[in-house]
Amino acid sequence: MNLLSYDWVVLFITLLGTMFLLGELLVNMRGVFALVGLGFITVYFSSYLAPHMMIIMMLLYFLGLVMIIIDGKLLNDGTLSLIGIVLMLVAVGLSSPNWVAGLYSIIGVILGAAASLLFLKVFKHREMWSKLALMDALTSEMGYNSMKESYAALMDKQGIALTDMRPVGTIRIEDDEYSAVSNGQWIAKGDEIKVVSVDGTKILVKPSQK
């Protein structure tokens, strides 16, 4: 019995292939995950496509992976990663023998991408995915904490609403302008306000008692 004759089987093939390939990008498994993932993906494409189309669709699929790698190494903004995932979905979807199998294969890629994140809980992360955390840490060391402290110093201070606050608006305190939110009350432009709470850089104000 040929399992590939059942459309639902491709869900597990694309799921496992994508999970292990993306897992190799997320954690350092010395190529083991890459080989396993490559095996599953090769089985998928080779089962439904002629050799020349198999090469084209596999190139499209792996182009998506390359874009994810570029995003992780250089950009870290998610744009190329999103495009890469779309390319992978297109590759597996167009390679399926019918629309049902195509839907299963697309779901498999999506689930595989999500499942690959579980590897982060077990194995050591690759350095390229820690750039964002490192940048956040550097930002903190270079002044983010002092910025939060300056906001905390606004507690109980009075100022004036530069815009209507319903509930978000702009206030001025001691010649400096801040974005703030009212405590549910309407505050009109020009009204005096008082800072009642500061949470990080979020400033909560209320009308000042005259």
C-alpha positions as CSV (number, residue, x, y, z in Angstrom):
1,M,0.0,0.0,0.0
2,N,1.4,3.4,-1.0
3,L,0.9,5.8,1.8
4,L,1.4,8.8,-0.6
5,S,-1.8,7.8,-2.3
6,Y,-3.6,9.4,0.8
7,D,-3.7,13.1,0.6
8,W,-3.5,13.6,4.4
9,V,0.0,11.9,4.5
10,V,1.6,15.0,2.9
11,L,0.6,17.0,5.9
12,F,3.0,15.0,8.1
13,I,5.8,14.9,5.4
14,T,5.8,18.7,5.0
15,L,5.3,19.3,8.7
16,L,8.3,17.2,9.6
17,G,10.5,18.4,6.8
18,T,9.8,22.1,7.6
19,M,10.1,21.5,11.3
20,F,13.5,20.0,11.1
21,L,14.9,22.4,8.5
22,L,13.7,25.5,10.4
23,G,14.8,23.8,13.6
24,E,18.4,23.6,12.2
25,L,18.3,27.3,11.6
26,L,17.0,28.0,15.1
27,V,19.3,25.6,17.1
28,N,22.7,24.2,16.4
29,M,22.3,20.5,15.7
30,R,25.4,20.2,13.5
31,G,23.4,19.5,10.4
32,V,21.5,16.5,11.7
33,F,18.1,18.3,11.6
34,A,19.0,19.7,8.2
35,L,19.6,16.2,6.8
36,V,16.4,14.8,8.3
37,G,14.3,17.7,7.0
38,L,15.9,17.6,3.6
39,G,15.0,13.9,3.4
40,F,11.3,14.5,4.1
41,I,11.1,17.5,1.7
42,T,12.9,15.5,-1.0
43,V,10.4,12.7,-0.6
44,Y,7.5,15.1,-1.0
45,F,8.7,16.9,-4.1
46,S,10.1,13.7,-5.8
47,S,6.8,11.9,-5.3
48,Y,4.7,14.3,-7.3
49,L,6.9,16.1,-9.8
50,A,9.0,15.3,-12.8
51,P,12.7,15.8,-12.2
52,H,13.0,19.2,-13.8
53,M,9.9,20.6,-12.0
54,M,11.2,19.0,-8.8
55,I,14.4,21.0,-9.0
56,I,12.5,24.2,-9.7
57,M,10.1,23.8,-6.8
58,M,12.9,22.7,-4.4
59,L,14.9,25.8,-5.4
60,L,11.8,27.9,-4.6
61,Y,11.3,26.2,-1.3
62,F,15.0,26.6,-0.3
63,L,15.0,30.2,-1.5
64,G,12.4,30.8,1.2
65,L,14.7,29.2,3.7
66,V,17.6,31.4,2.5
67,M,15.5,34.5,2.9
68,I,14.8,33.5,6.5
69,I,18.5,33.0,7.1
70,I,19.3,36.4,5.7
71,D,16.6,38.0,7.9
72,G,18.1,36.3,11.0
73,K,21.7,37.2,10.2
74,L,21.3,40.7,8.9
75,L,17.9,42.4,9.3
76,N,16.0,40.8,12.2
77,D,12.8,42.7,11.3
78,G,10.8,39.7,10.0
79,T,10.1,41.0,6.5
80,L,12.2,38.6,4.6
81,S,11.2,35.8,6.9
82,L,7.6,36.4,6.1
83,I,8.4,36.4,2.3
84,G,10.4,33.2,2.8
85,I,7.5,31.4,4.5
86,V,5.2,32.5,1.6
87,L,7.6,31.1,-1.0
88,M,7.8,27.8,0.9
89,L,4.0,27.6,1.0
90,V,3.8,28.4,-2.7
91,A,6.3,25.7,-3.5
92,V,4.6,22.9,-1.7
93,G,1.1,24.0,-2.7
94,L,1.9,24.1,-6.4
95,S,3.7,20.8,-6.2
96,S,0.7,18.8,-4.9
97,P,-1.3,16.5,-7.2
98,N,-4.6,18.1,-6.2
99,W,-6.0,21.0,-4.2
100,V,-6.8,18.8,-1.2
101,A,-3.2,17.6,-0.9
102,G,-2.1,21.1,-1.6
103,L,-4.1,22.4,1.4
104,Y,-2.7,19.6,3.6
105,S,0.9,20.5,2.5
106,I,0.4,24.2,3.2
107,I,-1.0,23.4,6.7
108,G,1.9,21.1,7.2
109,V,4.4,23.8,6.5
110,I,2.6,26.2,8.8
111,L,2.4,23.7,11.6
112,G,6.0,22.7,11.0
113,A,7.2,26.3,11.3
114,A,5.3,26.6,14.6
115,A,6.6,23.3,15.9
116,S,10.2,24.2,15.1
117,L,10.0,26.9,17.9
118,L,9.7,24.1,20.4
119,F,13.3,23.2,19.7
120,L,14.3,26.6,21.3
121,K,13.0,25.3,24.7
122,V,15.3,22.2,24.5
123,F,18.4,23.1,22.5
124,K,20.9,26.0,22.5
125,H,19.9,28.9,20.3
126,R,22.0,29.9,17.3
127,E,23.7,33.2,17.8
128,M,21.9,34.9,14.8
129,W,18.6,34.7,16.6
130,S,19.9,36.3,19.8
131,K,20.7,39.6,18.0
132,L,17.5,41.2,19.1
133,A,18.0,40.2,22.7
134,L,21.5,41.5,22.6
135,M,20.4,44.8,21.1
136,D,17.8,45.2,23.8
137,A,20.4,44.6,26.5
138,L,22.8,47.1,25.0
139,T,20.0,49.7,24.7
140,S,19.3,49.1,28.4
141,E,22.9,49.6,29.3
142,M,23.2,52.7,27.2
143,G,20.4,54.7,28.7
144,Y,17.1,52.9,28.6
145,N,17.0,52.5,32.3
146,S,17.8,56.2,32.8
147,M,14.9,57.0,30.5
148,K,12.5,55.0,32.6
149,E,13.9,56.7,35.7
150,S,13.3,60.1,34.2
151,Y,9.7,59.1,33.5
152,A,9.3,57.8,37.1
153,A,10.4,61.2,38.3
154,L,7.2,62.6,36.8
155,M,5.1,61.0,39.5
156,D,2.7,63.4,41.2
157,K,3.9,66.3,39.0
158,Q,1.4,68.7,37.5
159,G,1.3,70.0,33.9
160,I,-1.1,70.9,31.2
161,A,-2.9,69.0,28.4
162,L,-1.7,70.2,25.0
163,T,-4.5,68.2,23.2
164,D,-7.9,66.8,24.1
165,M,-7.3,63.5,25.9
166,R,-9.9,60.9,25.0
167,P,-8.1,59.1,26.6
168,V,-4.7,59.5,24.8
169,G,-3.1,62.8,24.2
170,T,-0.1,65.0,24.7
171,I,0.8,66.8,27.9
172,R,3.5,69.3,28.9
173,I,5.3,69.1,32.2
174,E,8.1,71.6,33.0
175,D,8.6,72.5,29.3
176,D,8.8,68.9,28.2
177,E,6.1,67.2,26.2
178,Y,5.0,63.6,26.8
179,S,2.4,61.2,25.5
180,A,0.0,60.3,28.2
181,V,-3.4,58.6,28.9
182,S,-6.2,59.8,31.1
183,N,-7.7,57.6,33.8
184,G,-11.0,57.4,31.9
185,Q,-12.0,61.0,32.3
186,W,-12.3,63.5,29.5
187,I,-9.6,66.1,29.7
188,A,-9.8,69.1,27.4
189,K,-7.0,70.9,25.8
190,G,-5.5,73.5,28.2
191,D,-6.8,71.7,31.3
192,E,-4.3,71.2,34.2
193,I,-3.4,67.6,34.8
194,K,-1.5,65.6,37.5
195,V,0.5,62.5,37.0
196,V,-1.0,59.7,39.1
197,S,0.9,56.7,37.8
198,V,4.0,55.8,35.7
199,D,4.6,52.3,34.3
200,G,7.8,52.3,32.3
201,T,7.1,55.0,29.7
202,K,3.3,54.9,30.1
203,I,2.0,58.0,31.9
204,L,-1.4,58.0,33.5
205,V,-2.9,61.4,34.4
206,K,-6.0,62.9,35.9
207,P,-7.5,66.4,36.0
208,S,-5.6,68.5,38.6
209,Q,-7.6,69.6,41.6
210,K,-7.9,73.4,41.5
